[in-house]
């Protein structure tokens, strides 16, 4: 009986150890399955990324070209936004060539203008400062006139009030207060 009890106790301990070992093995199994699933997912993502790179890599050059064209378009739009819309204009050749030629012509025009009018820039500066002074003086005069006009209006109002009160007093003296009251309040 004693030996059977010892054997049962030993068997229980072994059974507990086996259960714990089974649980540890199951946890390891789950961990390994999770790692395998993660690796498979990473592999799938890597393959998908490789496919996307393979498909999109030719578009990189196209995107760069589009970016440059868009910058050129934006610069042209910014430079010409002040112009009125014009229909059916035909420009011979490439637009950039046309713009380069136009830039050369404008540079030549600017040089010719500086040759023709070299000394007028100083005169223009003097005239500009004189115009600024004239503007300031005219603004001050305008403010002064507005104040004077307001003062004249106030004086006119006071004079009209005094004349009205004087006329009312004269009427009351000549016709009596009762008669004047009837004129105003009846």
C-alpha positions as CSV (number, residue, x, y, z in Angstrom):
1,X,0.0,0.0,0.0
2,X,2.8,2.3,0.9
3,X,4.5,1.6,-2.4
4,X,1.3,2.1,-4.3
5,X,0.8,5.5,-2.6
6,X,4.4,6.5,-3.4
7,X,3.9,5.4,-7.0
8,X,0.7,7.3,-7.2
9,X,2.4,10.4,-5.8
10,X,5.3,10.0,-8.2
11,X,2.9,9.4,-11.1
12,X,1.0,12.6,-10.1
13,X,4.2,14.6,-10.0
14,X,5.2,13.2,-13.4
15,X,1.8,13.9,-14.7
16,X,2.0,17.5,-13.5
17,X,5.5,17.9,-15.0
18,X,4.2,16.5,-18.3
19,X,1.2,18.9,-18.2
20,X,3.6,21.8,-17.6
21,X,5.9,20.6,-20.3
22,X,3.0,20.2,-22.7
23,X,1.9,23.8,-21.9
24,X,5.4,25.2,-22.5
25,X,5.6,23.2,-25.8
26,X,2.2,24.6,-26.9
27,X,3.3,28.1,-26.1
28,X,6.5,27.5,-28.1
29,X,4.4,26.1,-30.9
30,X,2.1,29.2,-30.9
31,X,5.2,31.5,-30.8
32,X,6.7,29.6,-33.8
33,X,3.4,29.7,-35.7
34,X,3.2,33.5,-35.1
35,X,6.7,34.0,-36.3
36,X,6.1,31.9,-39.4
37,X,2.9,33.9,-40.1
38,X,4.8,37.1,-39.7
39,X,7.6,35.9,-42.0
40,X,5.0,34.8,-44.6
41,X,3.3,38.2,-44.3
42,X,6.6,40.1,-44.6
43,X,7.5,37.9,-47.6
44,X,4.1,38.7,-49.3
45,X,4.6,42.4,-48.6
46,X,8.1,42.3,-49.9
47,X,6.9,40.6,-53.1
48,X,4.1,43.1,-53.5
49,X,6.6,45.9,-53.0
50,X,9.0,44.4,-55.5
51,X,6.1,44.2,-58.0
52,X,5.1,47.8,-57.3
53,X,8.7,49.0,-57.8
54,X,8.9,47.0,-61.0
55,X,5.8,48.6,-62.3
56,X,6.4,52.1,-61.0
57,X,10.1,52.5,-61.7
58,X,9.6,53.6,-65.4
59,X,7.2,56.2,-64.1
60,X,9.9,57.9,-62.0
61,X,11.4,59.5,-65.2
62,X,8.0,60.5,-66.4
63,X,7.2,62.1,-63.0
64,X,10.5,64.0,-63.1
65,X,9.7,65.2,-66.6
66,X,6.1,66.2,-65.5
67,X,7.6,68.0,-62.5
68,X,9.9,70.1,-64.7
69,X,7.1,70.8,-67.2
70,X,4.8,71.8,-64.3
71,X,7.4,74.2,-62.9
72,X,7.8,75.7,-66.4
73,X,4.1,76.0,-66.7
74,X,3.7,77.6,-63.3
75,X,6.5,80.1,-64.1
76,X,4.8,80.9,-67.4
77,X,1.4,81.2,-65.8
78,X,2.8,83.5,-63.1
79,X,4.6,85.7,-65.7
80,X,1.6,86.0,-68.0
81,X,-1.3,86.1,-65.5
82,X,-1.7,89.9,-66.1
83,X,-2.5,89.4,-69.8
84,X,-6.0,89.2,-71.1
85,X,-7.1,85.8,-72.5
86,X,-6.4,85.7,-76.2
87,X,-7.6,83.0,-78.6
88,X,-6.0,81.3,-81.6
89,X,-2.4,82.6,-81.2
90,X,0.0,80.5,-83.2
91,X,3.7,80.5,-82.2
92,X,6.2,79.0,-84.6
93,X,8.5,76.4,-83.1
94,X,8.9,75.5,-79.5
95,X,7.5,77.7,-76.8
96,X,10.7,77.8,-74.8
97,X,12.6,78.9,-78.0
98,X,10.1,81.6,-78.5
99,X,10.4,82.8,-74.9
100,X,14.2,82.8,-75.2
101,X,14.1,84.9,-78.3
102,X,11.6,87.2,-76.7
103,X,13.9,87.6,-73.7
104,X,16.8,88.5,-76.1
105,X,14.7,91.1,-77.8
106,X,13.6,92.6,-74.4
107,X,17.2,92.8,-73.3
108,X,18.1,94.7,-76.5
109,X,15.2,97.0,-76.0
110,X,16.2,97.7,-72.4
111,X,19.8,98.5,-73.5
112,X,18.6,100.9,-76.2
113,X,16.3,102.7,-73.8
114,X,19.1,103.2,-71.3
115,X,21.3,104.6,-74.1
116,X,18.5,107.0,-75.2
117,X,17.5,108.2,-71.7
118,X,20.6,107.9,-69.5
119,X,20.2,111.1,-67.4
120,X,16.4,111.1,-66.8
121,X,16.5,108.7,-63.9
122,X,17.8,111.5,-61.6
123,X,15.1,113.8,-62.9
124,X,12.5,111.1,-62.3
125,X,13.6,110.6,-58.7
126,X,13.4,114.4,-58.1
127,X,9.9,114.5,-59.7
128,X,8.8,111.5,-57.6
129,X,9.9,113.2,-54.4
130,X,8.2,116.4,-55.4
131,X,5.0,114.5,-56.2
132,X,5.2,112.8,-52.7
133,X,5.6,116.2,-51.0
134,X,2.7,117.6,-53.1
135,X,0.6,114.6,-52.1
136,X,1.3,115.1,-48.4
137,X,0.6,118.9,-48.6
138,X,-2.7,118.2,-50.5
139,X,-3.7,115.6,-47.8
140,X,-3.0,118.1,-45.1
141,X,-5.0,120.8,-46.9
142,X,-7.8,118.4,-47.4
143,X,-7.9,117.6,-43.7
144,X,-7.8,121.3,-42.8
145,X,-10.6,122.1,-45.3
146,X,-12.7,119.3,-43.8
147,X,-12.2,120.7,-40.3
148,X,-13.1,124.2,-41.5
149,X,-16.2,122.9,-43.3
150,X,-17.3,121.2,-40.1
151,X,-16.7,124.4,-38.2
152,X,-18.7,126.4,-40.8
153,X,-21.6,124.0,-40.6
154,X,-21.6,124.3,-36.8
155,X,-21.6,128.1,-37.0
156,X,-24.4,128.0,-39.6
157,X,-26.5,125.8,-37.4
158,X,-25.9,128.1,-34.4
159,X,-26.8,131.2,-36.5
160,X,-29.9,129.5,-37.9
161,X,-30.9,128.6,-34.3
162,X,-30.4,132.1,-33.1
163,X,-32.4,133.6,-36.0
164,X,-35.2,131.2,-35.4
165,X,-35.3,131.9,-31.6
166,X,-35.2,135.7,-32.4
167,X,-38.1,135.4,-34.9
168,X,-40.0,133.3,-32.4
169,X,-39.5,136.0,-29.7
170,X,-40.6,138.8,-32.2
171,X,-43.7,136.8,-33.1
172,X,-44.5,136.2,-29.5
173,X,-44.1,139.9,-28.7
174,X,-46.2,141.0,-31.7
175,X,-49.0,138.4,-31.6
176,X,-48.9,137.1,-28.0
177,X,-47.8,133.7,-26.6
178,X,-51.2,132.1,-26.9
179,X,-51.5,132.9,-30.6
180,X,-48.0,131.5,-31.3
181,X,-48.8,128.4,-29.3
182,X,-51.8,127.8,-31.5
183,X,-49.7,128.1,-34.6
184,X,-47.3,125.4,-33.4
185,X,-49.5,123.0,-31.5
186,X,-52.8,123.0,-33.4
